[in-house]
């Protein structure tokens, strides 16, 4: 079967077929035709756009530097001067490379291509796959792999995988089997390189077997590992499937090496724990301390990866988050708009309000609202409405700027995007007429009838909130607007129930008060569920810590809107956190509630206690 080069790497689909000898060679390393889209997908998987490559920088540089520590030879001198994969392949036609030099060639090709732009890399790799000598080089690598040093074997396999040689090909599978057979000969460095390679590979039989073999080797050699980078790479390889007892051994080993941690080590350790799905509070605290003391000059990818990993691990350190927020805010001009929006988004995921950054970014938006893309705008609306940050004197300017940007995108927005935008603006108490009118037009509402069932609860909840905001806050609009019942669904909080600890505590508090009465499960405006002291008109709201911005007593999101609406209705909301109810003994719980319900007995700490920073 003829194999067209365009199907291997090219961007053009009208390439002529290779001659017969070259076609048979191509079959050797490509068991099936590989389309350009498939290889592009491999590139994307190996090089995610928002994070550092998962291959540590030490290994990346080592791949070139360590190979130069050899006796000088004409071949090696020429190899170092090669600036493209085709140059390297031409060189292999002039010389007959040794076993070591075959590995050097593969590594050098990877080293020079990874420094190229995406477009140049794609073109150069196309030429490489078309070059007759590439197949010959892979044949030599496969035949001589058994004679390679373990480091050369690992670097060669890593280079082939990075270059896009199909993982199911004979050459890659031969290298995997040979690595299995010689695993005991791999030192710490070789295992680390091999682990970096396997991290990107699909789960074939040989990959799974090699990973299991490495797990056994790592466990046996763990006490002797002395290199932080090697330990981290192996931790990533073992991943989420590693037994808990092995994860604990790895934690102990890492803690014993903390005095060796460089700044990149600490950043990489946090993302490594996220990759493993392993939460180690002592290790995270050590890393956080180093990072927050050395933020100056840390690039975006590393900072973003640290924050994203903290979110994945459900780990929050108030000082770390505050330090990053302050640092990004103070250097906001060096970051792109997209980077700042991504920072804001991950902070919102962590339920942390980066006050300094939100203030600084609001200035940018006010100055140039048209710079926001539609996607950026939706993200900014979500972040600022969720975190309930009060911009004070800048508030109206900021909201007007967001409305201006939103108006420019109205003709292009889908119905669901428009609903989300209006919903977030309503959460912030802002009601621009143009998007509201467009959302509530009959032709727009008609589109929501075809919403997929899995999105329906979210859609109905947003419409219910918009409806409630319009009815209670009565914004001045050019024409009265109402949300039709057809998109509201069932707004009643029927699935909610009263907290039994709150009920018992309030009954104890009010038991000796003749002029008061407790009403439970009171539904206000057919939407909010509260407990009510009938005479005092107190509204007792029991809420989880997630209702507050992390490290503060400031309500956020739906809780903030609920409080705003209850105040409009003339009630005095009293906030009680679930944690306070659950952690206090019965007598202290009663005293605590009495202090909140009756001002005369109120203690000095009337605000709900919040989760301690660092938890």
N, C-alpha and C positions, 0 to 999 in steps of 0.2 A: 504494500500500500504506500503510495507516495505521500510524503509529509511536506506540506508547504511551510516555508520559514515564517510566513506571516502568522501561521498558527502557533509557532513556538514563541515568538516575542514581538513580532512586527506590529506596526500600527496600520500598515496597508494590507488589504486582503487580496491583492492581485499579484502577489509575488509568483515568480515562476518556480516550478518544482526543482529540487536539487537533482544533481546527477545521481545515477544508481548507486555508486560507491558511497557517496555522502549520505544518501537516504538510509542505507543499511547502518551506517555509523550512528546517525541520529537515533535510530531505533534502539541503539544500545543503552543510551541514558534516558530516553523518553519512551516509556512503554506505551503511551498513547499521545495523540496530538495535544499540545498544551496551548490553549487559546490565550491571546493577549490579556483578556479580561481576567482569566484565572491567575495569571502571573501578577497582574496589577493588584489583585486581591491579596496575594501573598505579600507583596510589598507593603500594603496597607496594614496587614496584620502584624508584620514584623516591625513597622515603624509608625506607632500611633501618633497622631498629630498633636495631642494635648499633653503628652507626658514624655519624659526622657525614655530613650530606648531602655528596655529592661536589662540589656547587657551593660554591666558596670563600665564606667569610663576607663578604669584601670585595665580591664581585659581588652577593651577596644584598642587602647594605645599599645598594650603589651603585645598584641597580635603582630604589630609591625616592629616594635623596638626589640623584642627578644630575638627576632629572627635575624637581626643585624649583628648579633654577637657570634659571628662565625669568622673563619679565615676568609680573607678576601680571595675572590676567584673572578676570572673574566665573566663568567655567567652571572654571578651575583652583582658585579659592578654594572653590567648591562641591565639587569633586572631592576635595580634601584632607579635607573633613569627612564624606565618605561612609564608613560603617562596615561595609558589606556589599556583595556583588556586585549585589544588587537595587537598592541605592541608586545605584550607578554607572550601571546600565542605565536607571533612571528618569531620571537626569540627561541621558543621551544622547537621551531623548525630548523633553526641554525645550530642548536646544540642539542645533545641528548641529556636531559636533566637527570640528576641522581634522585634517589628516593627522597632525600631531604629537600632537594630543589623543586621536586614536583609539589610538595607541600608549600614551599615558599611561593611558588607561582600562584597557586590557588588563593593563598592568603593575601598576596600583593594585589591580585585582581579585586578582591573584596575591599581591601584597604583603599584603593584609589576610587572605586565606584561609589563608595558610601559618602565620599566628599563632594560628589557631583550634584548638580541640581536634578530634580526629578526627570525633567525632559531630557537632559543630557544622559543621565543614567539609563533611561529607557532605550535611547538610541544606541548607546555603547553596548548595552547587554544584547540588543538585537544583533549587532555586528558580531558579538562574541559567540552567540548561539549559531550564527551562520558560518563561522570560521571553521574550516575542516580540522584545524589543529586542536580545537576545544574537545572534540570527541576523543582524539588521540591522547590528550592530557588526562582525561577522565579514565580511559582504559589503563594507562600507566598507573594512575593512582589506585585503581581497583586491584591490579595485579600485584602491586608492591605494598599494599596496606599492611600486610603481615610483617613487613620488615621496618615499618615506621616506628619512630619513638612515640611514646604515648601522647606527648604534647603535640607533635606533628599530626598524629592521627586525629586528635580532637580539633585542632585548628583547621585541618582540611575539611572535616565534616561540617564544622561551623560555617566555613566559607562557602561550601557547596549549598547548604541550606539557605544562607543569606542571599546567594546569587540567584536562587530560584530553580536550582536543579530539582526535578520532581522527587518528592520524598519516597515515592513507591518505586523509583528506578533501581536497577541492579547495583549501581555504584553506591548509592546511599545506603541501601539495605546491606550490602557487603560490609561497609564501614561500621554499621550498627552491630552486626554479628561479630566482627573482629574486635570491636570495643568490648563486647560482652566477654569474649574469650580471654581478653588481656586486662580485665578490669583491675585485678590485683596489682598490676604493674603501674597503674596510674597514681601519680603523687597528688598532693593537695592542689597544685596548680592545674594539672591535667583534669582532675575531677571537676574543678571549678569551670574550666572552659567547656567541658562536656555537658555540665549542668546547664550552662547558658544556652547551649545549642538545643538540648532536649526541651527546654522551656517553650520553644517555638514550634515543636514538631507535633504532628498529629499522632493519635494513639494507635499506631500499628502494633502488631505482635512483637516485633523486635524492639520498638520504642518502649513498650510496657515492660518487657523483660529486662531491658537495660536499666530502666528507672528502678525496678525492684532490686536489681543487683546493686545499684548505687546506694539505695537506701540501706542495705545490709552493710556495705562497705563504710558508708558515712557513720552509721551507728557504732561500728567496731572501732573506727579511727577517731571518733569525736574527741576523746581526751587529748589527742595529739595535734589537733588542728590549731595552728598558730596565726593564721591570716584571717582578718575580719572579712575581707571581701570574699574569700573562698567560703567561709562559713555562711555568709548571707546568700551566696549563689546556690549553695546546696540546700539551704532552708527553702528557697523558692522552688527548687526542683522537687523537694519532698511534698510541698504544697499542702492543700487542705486534707488530703487523704492520709497524711502521716498520723500514726497512732499518738494518742495524747501523751503517753509516757515518753515517747521520742521527742515530742514538742517541748516537754518540760526539761528534758536533757539539753536540747538546743537552747532553751531559754537560760538555763544555768550556765552553759558555756558562753553565751553572748554576754551575760552579766559579768562573768569573770574577765571579759576582755574589754570592758567599757573604757578603761584607761587608754586603750589604743584607738578609740573611735575618732576619726577625723570628722569634719563637718559633713562631707559627702556620705560617710559611713552612717551617720545618724539619720540623714534624710532617707537613705536607701533602706535602713533597718525598718523604719516605719512602714514604707511601702512593701517591704518583705513580709512583715507581720500581716499586712492586709492580704497579700497573696496567699499566705498560709491560713488565713482565717483564724489567727491565734492572737488573743488579747493578753499581753503581758504588761500590767500597769507599771511595775518597776522599770522595765526596759523602755517603755514609752516615756516615762517621766525623765529618764536620763537623756534620751534623745531630744525631747522638747526643750530641756534646759539649755542644751548646747545650741540648738537652732535659734531660739529666741535671743541668745546672746551674740549671735553672729549673722544677723539678717542682711547686713550691708552687702550688696553685690550678688546675692543669691538669685539665679535666673528664674524666670517665670515657671518653666516646666517643673523645676524641683519644688518650688513653693506650692504650686497647684497640686502636685502629686502628694505632697505631705498632707495638705488639707483634705484632699479626696480620700486618702488612706485613713485619716482620722475619722472621717464620716463613716467609712466602711467598717471600721473597728468600734464605732460608737464610743470613741474616746474624745474627750474635750478638756483642754487645759486653758483656763480663762486667760492666764498671762500670755501664753503662746498665741492664742487667737487675737488678743488685743495688740500684741507686739506686731504681728503680721499686718493687721488692719492699719495701725499707726504708720508702719514703714511704707506700705503701698500708698497710703494717703499722702505722705510727705514727699514721695517720689512719683506722684501720679503722672507727671509729664513724660516719664521714660517708658510707661506702659501703653500699649495700644488700647483702643476702646474695647476691643474684643476681649483682651486679657482682663481688664477691670471688670467687665460684665461677668466673666467666668469666675473671678474672685468673689464677686457679690453673690453669685448663684451658689457656690459651695458654702459660703458663710450662712446663707439662708437654709441650706440643707442641714447645717449643724445647729440651727435655731439660735445662732449667735448674731447679735446686732453690731456690726462693725461701724460704730458711730462716726469715727474720723473719716473712714473711707466713703460712707454714704453722704456725708457733708461735702467732701471734696468732689465726688462724682456729680452730685446735684448741681454744683457750680458749672461743671462742664456741660451738663444737659441744658441748663438755663442759657448758657452762652451760645450753644449750637444744637438745638433739638433735632435739626434735620440730619445730623450725623448718625442718628440711631437707625439701624436697619429694623425691619419689621420683627425679626427674631429677637434682636437686642431689646426692642421696645417691650415685647411681651415678657421677657425675662425681668427687665427693670420693674415693670408694673407688679409682677409677682413678688419680687424681693421686697420692695418698699411697702407693699400692702401687708405682706406676711409679718415683717419685723416691726411694723407700727412705729417707725421712727419719726419723731416730731422735728421737722426742719424749722419750726418756729417762724421767724420773719421771712424765710425763703419758701415757706410751704406753698403759698398760692402761686408764686412765680414758677416753681418747679412743676406743680400740677398743670398749670396752663401750658407749660412747655411740652409736657407729655401729651396733653390733649392736642396740641398743634401737630406733633409728630403723628399721633394716631389719626387725625383727620386726613393726613396725606396718604395714608395706607388704606383708608376705608374702601375704595373701589376694588382693591386687590385682596381683601381679607375674606377668608371663609367664614361661614356662620359661627363655627365653634371658636375660631380665633377671636372674632368680634365679641362673643359671649364672655370669653375669658378676660378680654381687655376691659369690658364694661364692669364685670364682676369685681376685678381688682380695684378699679377706680371707685366703685361703690364702697368697698371695704375701707378706702381712704377718705370716704365722705366727700367725694368729688363727682359731680354729675354733669358732664358736658353734654349738650343737647344733641349734637350731630350723631355721635355713635349710639346714643340711647334711641333716637328716632329710627336709625337704620336697623338696629337690632329688633325693635318692636314692630317693624313693618310686616304686613301679612306675608309678603313674598319671602322675607327672611325667615320668619317663624315656620313657614311651611317646610323648609329644609330640615328642621329639627325632628320632623315626624319619622324620618328614615334613620335616625341615630341607632347605631348598633346597641344591643341590650347591655353589653358590658360597660358602655359609656353613659348609659341612661341615668344611673343614680347621681353621678357627678354633674351631669347636665341639669338635672332637676334641682339639685342642691344649689347650684349657682343661680338659677332662675328664681328660686325661693328667696335667696339672699337679696338679689336685685329688687324683687317685689317688696320685701320687708323694708329695705332702705328707702324706696320711693314712698311707701305709705307712712313710715314713721318720721322720716327726716324732711319730707315735703319740700324738695329743692325747687327754687324758682325756675321754671322751664317755660319756653315760649308757648307750649301747649301741654295740657295734662297728658301724662303717659301712665299706662297700667300694663301689668304683665297678665296675659290671658291665662285662665285656669288650665288650659289644655297642655301647657308646658311645665306646670308646677308639680304635677304628680301628687303624691300624698305628703304634705308638709309636716304632718304630726310626728313628734318624736316618740313613736310608739315602742321603739326597740330599747329605749333608755329606762333605767330603773334608779331608784333612790339608793344612795350609799347607806348601808345599814349602820356603819359606825357613826356617820353624821346624824342619822335619825335618832339613834340611842342617845348620843351626846346632847342633841337639841332638846329631846324630851326631858333629860335630866336637868338641863339649864332652865327650862320653862316650867318644870313641874311645880315649883313653889311660887309661880307668878300668876296671881288670880286674874289679872287683867290682860293676859296674853294667850294666844292660841297658835299652835303650830299647824300649818297646812303643808302637806308633802305632795310632791309630784304636781306642782302648779304649772300649768302650761300658759305662757304669756304670748299673745299674738299667734297662737297656734304653731309656735316655733321653738320657744325657749322653755326648757324644763328647769324649775327652780324649787327651792324650799322657801317657805314664806312664814314670817312672824306677822300674824294678822294685824296686830295693833301698831307695832313699830314700823310696819312697812319695810322691814329689812328683806332683802333678797339674798339668800345664802346660796352661793355657787361653789360646788365642790369640783375641783379641776385637777388634772395631772400636771406634773412639772412641764410637760411639753406645751402647755398653754402660755408659758412665760418665755421671754428671751433668756437664753442661758446665762446664768450667773447674776440675774437681776430679778426684781419683783414686777417687771414691766410686762403687762399682758400683751399678747400678740395675736394676729390673725383673727379667728372667729371669736375668741374670748374677748379681745379688745372691742369688737363690734357689738357683742352681747352687752358689755358694760355700758357702752355708749347708748344703746337703745333702751336699756333699763332706766338709765338716768333721764332720758327723754320722757319716759313714761312716769317719771316722778318717784322712782324707787331708789333705795340706797343699797347698791350691791355690796355684799360681803364675800370676799374670796377666801376659800379654805382649800389648801392643797391636800390631795389624797395621801401624800407622804406624811404630812403632819398628823393626820388622823390615824394612820396605821402605825406610826412609830411611837406615839404617846400612850402611856398607861391610861386607864379609864378615868382616874381622878384628874390627871393633868389634862386629859382631853376635854373634860367638862369645864375646867378652869379656862382653858384656851378659848373654847367656844363662848363662854360667858363674857370674856374680855372683848370679843368681837361683836357680840349681839347687843350688849349693854354698854354704852359709852362710859357710864359712871364707873364701871369696873374694868375699863379697857386698860390693857398693859401698854407699856411703851413700844413694844414690837408688834404694832397692829398689822403691819404688812405681812403677808405670808412669807415664811422662810423659804429660801430658794436653795436649789442644789448648790453645794459648795463648789467653788471654782476648782477645776482640775479633775472633776468626776466625769 
